[in-house]
């Protein structure tokens, strides 16, 4: 951009599309090609007529190994949770914000909206037929700066009692882009035993999958027209989104299935029964039963031929997906049970009931941890060549040299129930009603998002334009960082 100011010749060279294309490809920023035909509308289902009583359970979590904490209480699911005897404030289509931790001041103003006007619809966006990779790069940089500044608009996709919405706690969500059309939607799973697909441009429900699960839907995963759902009814259901019907129902676990993930080759599930199970596509034949954990396995993640599992036993385990072999165990990876995990080799991001998140590079054991040394115990230091890494602050320093001050961090104030790992940022959602954005490289706190939820947050997800979150208050919050920016040409 600076070179382009020198003269016309330099500007021509600096504006060359091949240059900007290479910059975008190096960051995996892709141009969205307009679809030739729109995706057919899926069948709609009638609104649910039943409603169940809200309670304080978190069925999606297992118990911890040797858990004892006077400040925590154990709910009916066996997992330690906060005292939620206080009634939740009632909510309507308008935003009602409960008193809670104040959000960090930002450089630009924030606004709240009760509609989805902040999200751009294809009808109103500018139609870009020819790729402009300079524009693509500049737009991504603008969005990245919005995340860094904490500049967003907040809207509710659903509030308690909204028509055709979930009628109970929302445990899980996933953003999904149809590869045929480039249309992005949101899938959610709930205690009301249903899975719903949401049109992000209108805020309406366009699909309901129901009638198969007999209890709460605790986890979902969507990929290439297939959706897998896990439930406290001990089952995993694999759905064909083209027909809205199950492809297969798996009944191998002996307790609640807490998490399910799959890729092109295999499906992986984990359960309160302390096992991880794998199944091979296309027939979903049984492969391996991984049973080294000593407590409920709360979450799993897949990356290439590797599986990561985390448990209430405070350990993180790395498995070979092909052979089922246990490659490595990270004991006491957190100081309490681990609740959530995301994995993009070589980085593993985890959240725990110790109120902290941790990023670890499994190839060299470097990373950062939002927790300082606890209980007056000295931090564990792993030697890496001539340098060392401190698990308490995530700092690298050469032996004998003074270490630099660690990045500023303000940890969550309660259990970290969900984490999401990106190329530049990581996002976490907590029982403290807040969503936090962290810089992936250093662990520095970027944004502290409060005021959207009035209950515990159970799941978060994000892309380069927004963060979505859901929880026990039956709200689906969208924290939109793209307000006022045309993002119709960005492939999400």
Secondary structure in CASP SS format (residue, H / E / C, confidence):
PFRMAT SS
TARGET T0000
AUTHOR 0000-0000-0000
METHOD secondary structure of the structure
MODEL  1
X C 1.00
X C 1.00
X H 1.00
X H 1.00
X H 1.00
X C 1.00
X C 1.00
X H 1.00
X H 1.00
X H 1.00
X H 1.00
X H 1.00
X H 1.00
X H 1.00
X C 1.00
X C 1.00
X H 1.00
X H 1.00
X H 1.00
X H 1.00
X H 1.00
X H 1.00
X H 1.00
X H 1.00
X H 1.00
X H 1.00
X C 1.00
X C 1.00
X C 1.00
X C 1.00
X E 1.00
X C 1.00
X C 1.00
X C 1.00
X C 1.00
X C 1.00
X C 1.00
X C 1.00
X C 1.00
X C 1.00
X C 1.00
X C 1.00
X C 1.00
X C 1.00
X C 1.00
X C 1.00
X C 1.00
X C 1.00
X C 1.00
X C 1.00
X C 1.00
X C 1.00
X C 1.00
X C 1.00
X C 1.00
X C 1.00
X C 1.00
X C 1.00
X C 1.00
X C 1.00
X C 1.00
X C 1.00
X C 1.00
X C 1.00
X C 1.00
X C 1.00
X C 1.00
X C 1.00
X C 1.00
X C 1.00
X C 1.00
X C 1.00
X E 1.00
X E 1.00
X C 1.00
X C 1.00
X C 1.00
X C 1.00
X C 1.00
X E 1.00
X E 1.00
X C 1.00
X C 1.00
X C 1.00
X C 1.00
X C 1.00
X C 1.00
X C 1.00
X C 1.00
X C 1.00
X C 1.00
X C 1.00
X C 1.00
X C 1.00
X C 1.00
X C 1.00
X C 1.00
X C 1.00
X C 1.00
X C 1.00
X C 1.00
X C 1.00
X C 1.00
X C 1.00
X C 1.00
X C 1.00
X C 1.00
X C 1.00
X C 1.00
X C 1.00
X E 1.00
X E 1.00
X E 1.00
X C 1.00
X C 1.00
X C 1.00
X C 1.00
X C 1.00
X C 1.00
X C 1.00
X C 1.00
X C 1.00
X C 1.00
X C 1.00
X C 1.00
X C 1.00
X C 1.00
X C 1.00
X C 1.00
X C 1.00
X C 1.00
X C 1.00
X H 1.00
X H 1.00
X H 1.00
X H 1.00
X H 1.00
X H 1.00
X H 1.00
X H 1.00
X H 1.00
X H 1.00
X H 1.00
X H 1.00
X H 1.00
X H 1.00
X H 1.00
X H 1.00
X H 1.00
X C 1.00
X C 1.00
X C 1.00
X E 1.00
X E 1.00
X E 1.00
X E 1.00
X E 1.00
X E 1.00
X C 1.00
X C 1.00
X C 1.00
X C 1.00
X C 1.00
X C 1.00
X C 1.00
X C 1.00
X C 1.00
X C 1.00
X C 1.00
X E 1.00
X E 1.00
X E 1.00
X E 1.00
X E 1.00
X E 1.00
X E 1.00
X E 1.00
X C 1.00
X C 1.00
X C 1.00
X C 1.00
X C 1.00
X C 1.00
X E 1.00
X E 1.00
X E 1.00
X E 1.00
X E 1.00
X E 1.00
X E 1.00
X C 1.00
X C 1.00
X C 1.00
X C 1.00
X E 1.00
X E 1.00
X E 1.00
X E 1.00
X E 1.00
X C 1.00
X C 1.00
X C 1.00
X C 1.00
X C 1.00
X E 1.00
X E 1.00
X E 1.00
X E 1.00
X E 1.00
X C 1.00
X C 1.00
X C 1.00
X C 1.00
X C 1.00
X C 1.00
X C 1.00
X E 1.00
X E 1.00
X E 1.00
X E 1.00
X E 1.00
X E 1.00
X E 1.00
X C 1.00
X C 1.00
X E 1.00
X E 1.00
X E 1.00
X E 1.00
X E 1.00
X E 1.00
X C 1.00
X C 1.00
X C 1.00
X C 1.00
X E 1.00
X E 1.00
X E 1.00
X E 1.00
X E 1.00
X C 1.00
X C 1.00
X C 1.00
X C 1.00
X E 1.00
X E 1.00
X E 1.00
X E 1.00
X E 1.00
X E 1.00
X C 1.00
X C 1.00
X C 1.00
X C 1.00
X C 1.00
X C 1.00
X E 1.00
X E 1.00
X E 1.00
X E 1.00
X E 1.00
X E 1.00
X C 1.00
X C 1.00
X C 1.00
X E 1.00
X E 1.00
X E 1.00
X E 1.00
X E 1.00
X E 1.00
X C 1.00
X C 1.00
X C 1.00
X C 1.00
X E 1.00
X E 1.00
X E 1.00
X E 1.00
X E 1.00
X C 1.00
X C 1.00
X C 1.00
X C 1.00
X E 1.00
X E 1.00
X E 1.00
X E 1.00
X E 1.00
X E 1.00
X C 1.00
X C 1.00
X C 1.00
X C 1.00
X C 1.00
X C 1.00
X E 1.00
X E 1.00
X E 1.00
X E 1.00
X E 1.00
X E 1.00
X E 1.00
X C 1.00
X C 1.00
X E 1.00
X E 1.00
X E 1.00
X E 1.00
X E 1.00
X E 1.00
X C 1.00
X C 1.00
X C 1.00
X C 1.00
X E 1.00
X E 1.00
X E 1.00
X E 1.00
X E 1.00
X C 1.00
X C 1.00
X C 1.00
X C 1.00
X C 1.00
X E 1.00
X E 1.00
X E 1.00
X E 1.00
X E 1.00
X C 1.00
X C 1.00
X C 1.00
X C 1.00
X C 1.00
X C 1.00
X C 1.00
X E 1.00
X E 1.00
X E 1.00
X E 1.00
X E 1.00
X E 1.00
X E 1.00
X C 1.00
X C 1.00
X E 1.00
X E 1.00
X E 1.00
X E 1.00
X E 1.00
X E 1.00
X C 1.00
X C 1.00
X C 1.00
X C 1.00
X E 1.00
X E 1.00
X E 1.00
X E 1.00
X E 1.00
X C 1.00
X C 1.00
X C 1.00
X C 1.00
X E 1.00
X E 1.00
X E 1.00
X E 1.00
X C 1.00
X C 1.00
X C 1.00
X C 1.00
X C 1.00
X C 1.00
X C 1.00
X C 1.00
X C 1.00
X C 1.00
X C 1.00
X E 1.00
X E 1.00
X E 1.00
X E 1.00
X C 1.00
X C 1.00
X E 1.00
X E 1.00
X E 1.00
X E 1.00
X C 1.00
X C 1.00
X C 1.00
X C 1.00
X C 1.00
X E 1.00
X E 1.00
X E 1.00
X C 1.00
X C 1.00
X C 1.00
X C 1.00
X C 1.00
X C 1.00
X C 1.00
X C 1.00
X C 1.00
X C 1.00
X C 1.00
X C 1.00
X C 1.00
X C 1.00
X C 1.00
X C 1.00
X C 1.00
X E 1.00
X E 1.00
X E 1.00
X E 1.00
X E 1.00
X E 1.00
X C 1.00
X C 1.00
X C 1.00
X E 1.00
X E 1.00
X E 1.00
X E 1.00
X E 1.00
X E 1.00
X C 1.00
X C 1.00
X C 1.00
X C 1.00
X E 1.00
X E 1.00
X E 1.00
X E 1.00
X E 1.00
X C 1.00
X C 1.00
X C 1.00
X C 1.00
X C 1.00
X E 1.00
X E 1.00
X E 1.00
X E 1.00
X E 1.00
X C 1.00
X C 1.00
X C 1.00
X C 1.00
X C 1.00
X C 1.00
X C 1.00
X E 1.00
X E 1.00
X E 1.00
X E 1.00
X E 1.00
X E 1.00
X C 1.00
X C 1.00
X C 1.00
X E 1.00
X E 1.00
X E 1.00
X E 1.00
X E 1.00
X E 1.00
X C 1.00
X C 1.00
X C 1.00
X C 1.00
X E 1.00
X E 1.00
X E 1.00
X E 1.00
X E 1.00
X C 1.00
X C 1.00
X C 1.00
X C 1.00
X C 1.00
X C 1.00
X C 1.00
X C 1.00
X C 1.00
X E 1.00
X C 1.00
X C 1.00
END
